[in-house]
Amino acid sequence: MIVASIVTSISVNGSYAQASNPVLKLFPAGTVLHSNVRYTGDTLSKHRLDIYLPPGNRKNLPLVVWIHGGAWMVNDKYADMGYMGNTLHAIIGQGYALASIDYRQSTQAIFPAQIQDCNLALEFLWKQAANYGIDKNRIALMGFSAGGHLASLLGLSQNNKPDGFVMSGSTVSFKVKAVVDFYGPSDLAAQMMIKGGDRPDVPESILLGASPLQRPDLARWASPVTYVDKNDPPFLIIHGEKDESVPNQLSLLLASWLKLNMVPCELMIVENAPHYGAMFDEPSVRTKVMAFLEKYL
């Protein structure tokens, strides 16, 4: 039995679905949407997710979990989809399920609330997988910017069990098989040093409740590079050559740590690409993403 409420379960062709879900038009015809599923027992609007399934009553679907960006402080579970339409189409079209999750923003609750919510959402999907035709043992994460940070942090920390990452009273049973990280900050202190400045009003400081340079202990706690070890899942890291928001050196740093620990990893720097946008939906990138998912899921 599905214990969380489902506000909408409808095909992509339904007019109500099109009106209530602004990105559904990007998916193949016949895509089945389970909308605004609550992944906890509370009523917080940020504790909801959407599940998109390929047409037909398929079983044992591999799952891609989409974690949106927005500096940890803006956007929602529809974010980043608008410029990744071809990739979304390919994911569903090639027989994957996709779940896009919301999480509390840093203006609502500081870290580790965001990673706690990601863990809660993944645990819900793992426990309820059979109800959606999903194979709970084939789960990949795909995150963008702040969502790339959270996807990386979630994938890397599952072997380490850091204090505070799992909400009191909850459990972690799932296992992440692969991570696709689009331009996520991998080291919050290094991010500040590369970009310069030490201000309380930047996203990293708002996330932690303190400047990463004044509280390097908090920055280390919240940084994916802290948790790299030989048992981590494979990574595909994609970053823009001309990213002015998250320096691509941070993806090089993460890739280097992964390779030193013998974790399968590929780093792709997209020529002339900025921080986000349609250049990450081009065939050269999309082909790389789909080949990675096929290999590891």
C-alpha positions in Angstrom: 0.0 0.0 0.0 1.3 3.5 -0.8 1.3 5.3 2.5 1.8 8.9 1.2 -0.9 10.8 -0.5 -1.0 11.2 -4.3 -2.7 14.4 -5.4 -2.7 13.5 -9.1 -2.0 10.4 -11.1 -2.7 11.0 -14.8 -1.2 10.5 -18.3 0.7 13.2 -20.0 -2.1 13.6 -22.5 -4.6 14.8 -19.8 -5.5 18.5 -19.9 -5.5 18.8 -16.1 -2.0 17.3 -15.9 -0.7 19.8 -18.5 -2.2 22.7 -16.5 -1.0 21.6 -13.1 2.5 20.4 -14.1 4.4 23.0 -16.2 7.0 20.6 -17.5 4.9 17.6 -18.4 4.8 18.7 -22.0 8.5 17.9 -22.2 7.9 14.2 -21.7 6.9 11.6 -24.2 3.2 11.1 -25.0 1.6 8.6 -22.6 4.0 9.3 -19.7 2.3 8.5 -16.4 2.6 11.2 -13.7 2.1 10.7 -10.0 2.1 14.3 -8.8 2.8 15.8 -5.5 3.4 12.6 -3.6 4.2 13.3 0.0 7.3 11.5 1.1 6.9 12.2 4.8 4.0 12.1 7.2 3.9 15.9 7.4 2.2 18.5 5.3 5.2 20.7 4.3 4.9 21.7 0.6 8.6 21.0 0.2 8.2 17.4 1.3 6.7 16.3 -2.0 7.9 14.6 -5.2 6.7 13.8 -8.6 7.1 10.4 -10.3 7.1 10.0 -14.1 6.8 6.6 -15.6 7.1 5.3 -19.2 3.8 4.5 -21.0 2.4 1.0 -20.3 2.3 -1.1 -17.1 6.0 -1.8 -17.0 7.8 -3.5 -14.1 11.4 -3.4 -12.6 12.1 0.1 -14.0 15.5 1.6 -13.2 15.0 5.0 -11.4 16.7 8.4 -11.9 16.1 10.8 -9.1 16.2 14.4 -10.2 17.5 17.0 -7.7 16.9 20.6 -8.8 19.3 23.5 -8.3 18.7 27.1 -7.2 21.5 28.0 -4.7 19.7 25.9 -2.1 17.3 28.8 -1.6 15.0 29.1 -4.6 13.2 26.9 -7.2 11.3 23.7 -7.0 11.0 20.2 -8.4 10.3 21.5 -11.9 13.5 23.5 -12.1 16.3 22.7 -14.6 13.8 20.6 -16.6 12.9 23.5 -19.0 16.3 23.4 -20.7 16.8 19.6 -20.4 13.7 18.5 -22.4 15.6 16.2 -24.8 17.3 14.5 -21.9 14.0 14.0 -20.1 12.5 12.6 -23.2 15.4 10.2 -23.6 15.2 9.0 -19.9 11.5 8.1 -20.1 11.7 7.0 -23.8 14.5 4.5 -22.9 12.5 2.9 -20.1 13.6 4.7 -17.0 11.4 6.0 -14.2 12.1 9.5 -13.1 11.3 11.1 -9.6 11.9 14.8 -9.1 12.1 15.8 -5.4 11.5 19.0 -3.5 13.5 19.8 -0.4 13.5 22.5 2.2 15.3 25.7 1.2 18.1 27.3 3.2 15.9 30.3 4.0 13.5 27.8 5.7 16.0 25.6 7.4 19.8 25.6 7.3 21.9 22.6 6.5 21.6 19.6 7.1 17.8 20.0 6.4 18.4 19.7 2.7 20.3 16.4 2.8 17.9 15.0 5.4 15.1 15.6 3.0 17.0 13.9 0.2 17.5 10.9 2.4 13.8 10.9 3.3 12.7 11.1 -0.3 15.1 8.3 -1.4 14.0 6.1 1.5 10.3 6.6 0.5 11.1 5.7 -3.1 13.0 2.6 -2.0 10.2 1.4 0.3 7.4 2.1 -2.2 9.3 1.1 -5.4 7.1 -1.9 -6.1 3.9 0.2 -6.1 5.3 2.2 -9.0 7.0 -0.7 -10.9 10.4 0.5 -9.9 13.4 -1.7 -9.2 14.6 -0.5 -5.8 18.1 -1.8 -6.4 18.7 0.3 -9.5 18.7 3.9 -8.4 20.8 6.8 -9.9 20.9 10.4 -8.8 21.0 13.4 -11.2 21.5 16.8 -9.7 22.0 20.4 -11.0 24.1 23.1 -9.3 22.9 23.0 -5.6 21.1 19.8 -6.6 24.4 18.5 -8.0 26.0 19.2 -4.6 23.2 17.3 -2.8 23.3 14.4 -5.3 27.0 14.1 -4.8 26.7 14.4 -1.1 24.0 11.8 -0.9 25.9 9.4 -3.1 29.2 9.8 -1.3 28.0 9.9 2.3 26.0 6.6 2.2 29.2 4.7 3.3 30.1 7.2 6.0 26.8 7.9 7.9 27.7 11.5 9.0 26.0 12.9 12.0 22.8 14.8 11.2 22.3 13.6 7.6 19.4 11.4 8.5 16.5 12.8 10.4 15.9 11.3 13.9 13.7 8.3 13.8 14.2 7.6 10.1 16.2 4.9 8.4 18.4 4.5 5.2 17.9 1.3 3.4 18.5 2.4 -0.2 21.8 2.1 -2.1 22.7 4.6 -4.8 24.2 2.9 -7.9 25.4 5.9 -9.9 25.5 9.7 -9.7 25.3 12.3 -12.5 26.5 15.6 -11.2 25.9 18.7 -13.3 28.1 21.6 -12.0 27.6 21.0 -8.3 29.9 22.7 -5.7 32.1 19.9 -4.3 34.0 21.8 -1.6 32.2 24.8 0.0 35.4 26.4 1.4 37.2 26.1 -1.8 34.2 27.6 -3.6 34.5 30.7 -1.5 38.3 30.9 -1.9 38.2 30.6 -5.7 35.4 33.1 -6.1 36.8 35.4 -3.5 35.0 37.2 -0.6 33.7 36.2 2.8 30.2 37.5 3.0 27.2 36.4 5.1 24.7 37.0 2.3 26.1 34.5 -0.3 24.2 31.2 -0.8 27.0 29.1 0.8 26.8 31.2 4.0 23.0 31.1 4.1 23.1 27.4 3.6 25.4 26.8 6.6 24.2 29.7 8.8 27.8 30.9 8.8 30.6 31.7 6.3 32.4 28.6 5.1 35.7 30.4 5.7 34.8 31.4 9.3 33.3 27.9 10.0 35.5 25.5 8.0 34.2 22.7 10.2 30.7 23.3 8.9 32.0 23.6 5.3 33.8 20.3 5.6 30.7 18.6 7.0 28.6 19.8 4.1 31.1 19.2 1.3 31.0 16.1 -0.9 34.8 15.7 -1.2 34.9 15.0 2.5 33.2 11.6 2.1 35.0 10.1 -0.9 36.1 6.5 -0.4 36.8 3.4 -2.5 33.2 2.1 -2.0 31.5 5.0 -3.6 29.2 4.7 -6.7 30.4 5.7 -10.2 30.2 9.4 -11.1 29.6 11.3 -14.3 30.5 15.0 -13.7 29.5 17.6 -16.2 30.5 21.3 -16.0 30.6 24.3 -18.2 33.9 25.7 -19.4 32.7 29.3 -18.7 30.7 28.7 -15.5 31.0 31.9 -13.4 28.8 30.7 -10.5 30.5 27.4 -9.6 34.1 27.3 -10.9 34.7 24.1 -12.9 37.9 23.5 -10.8 35.6 22.2 -8.2 34.4 19.4 -10.5 38.1 18.7 -11.3 38.8 18.5 -7.6 36.0 16.0 -7.0 36.9 13.9 -10.0 40.5 13.8 -8.8 39.5 12.6 -5.3 37.3 9.9 -6.9 40.1 8.7 -9.2 42.6 8.6 -6.4 40.2 6.3 -4.6 39.7 4.2 -7.7 36.0 5.1 -8.1 34.8 5.0 -11.7 34.5 8.6 -12.8 34.3 10.7 -15.9 34.6 14.5 -16.0 33.1 16.3 -19.1 33.8 20.0 -19.5 31.3 21.4 -22.0 33.1 23.9 -24.2 31.9 27.5 -23.9 29.0 26.5 -21.6 27.9 28.8 -18.8 26.5 27.7 -15.4 23.3 26.1 -16.8 21.2 26.0 -20.0 20.4 24.3 -23.2 24.1 23.5 -24.0 23.8 20.7 -21.4 21.0 19.1 -23.4 23.0 18.9 -26.6 23.4 15.4 -28.2 27.1 15.1 -27.1 26.1 15.5 -23.5 22.9 13.6 -23.6 24.6 10.6 -25.3 27.2 10.6 -22.5 24.5 10.7 -19.8 22.4 7.9 -21.3 25.4 5.7 -21.9 26.5 6.2 -18.3 23.0 5.3 -17.0 22.8 2.2 -19.2 26.2 1.0 -18.1 25.6 1.4 -14.3 21.9 0.8 -14.0 
